Amino acid sequence: MRDWVRNDLTSKGATGRMMRRVAVPAVLVLAPFWLIPTTLEVHLSMTLPILIPFVYFSHALNKVWRRHMLQVHGLNPDLVDERRSKRDEQMRRAYIERYGPRDESTSHGQDI
């Protein structure tokens, strides 16, 4: 199952899949509040203060959780950044083709 885990945690759409996995249980826990007979404003005030942090933290900690899950399954945690590394490498090559290699003797923009 390692191939499936690797694909699930590192391929395109992995962030969205992990956020849905957090949001679905939160919505299921909050759904009974909507059965209470009251106004829309009260329903929203009971559920949104709980749901919004779930969504926020699932996005903020997404990469951390995916790294952890890769490590739990015996895979390299750096695979989370594999797609970004490939994209950055293509941008780096395009830059070098257009402007030439960077001069490493400069102070990288720290001239005073």
Secondary structure in CASP SS format (residue, H / E / C, confidence):
PFRMAT SS
TARGET T0000
AUTHOR 0000-0000-0000
METHOD secondary structure of the structure
MODEL  1
M C 1.00
R H 1.00
D H 1.00
W H 1.00
V H 1.00
R H 1.00
N H 1.00
D H 1.00
L H 1.00
T H 1.00
S C 1.00
K C 1.00
G C 1.00
A H 1.00
T H 1.00
G H 1.00
R H 1.00
M H 1.00
M H 1.00
R H 1.00
R H 1.00
V H 1.00
A H 1.00
V H 1.00
P H 1.00
A H 1.00
V H 1.00
L H 1.00
V H 1.00
L H 1.00
A H 1.00
P H 1.00
F H 1.00
W H 1.00
L H 1.00
I C 1.00
P C 1.00
T C 1.00
T C 1.00
L H 1.00
E H 1.00
V H 1.00
H H 1.00
L H 1.00
S H 1.00
M H 1.00
T H 1.00
L H 1.00
P H 1.00
I H 1.00
L H 1.00
I H 1.00
P H 1.00
F H 1.00
V H 1.00
Y H 1.00
F H 1.00
S H 1.00
H H 1.00
A H 1.00
L C 1.00
N H 1.00
K H 1.00
V H 1.00
W H 1.00
R H 1.00
R H 1.00
H H 1.00
M H 1.00
L H 1.00
Q H 1.00
V H 1.00
H C 1.00
G C 1.00
L C 1.00
N C 1.00
P H 1.00
D H 1.00
L H 1.00
V H 1.00
D H 1.00
E H 1.00
R H 1.00
R H 1.00
S H 1.00
K H 1.00
R H 1.00
D H 1.00
E H 1.00
Q H 1.00
M H 1.00
R H 1.00
R H 1.00
A H 1.00
Y H 1.00
I H 1.00
E H 1.00
R H 1.00
Y H 1.00
G C 1.00
P C 1.00
R C 1.00
D C 1.00
E C 1.00
S C 1.00
T C 1.00
S C 1.00
H C 1.00
G C 1.00
Q C 1.00
D C 1.00
I C 1.00
END
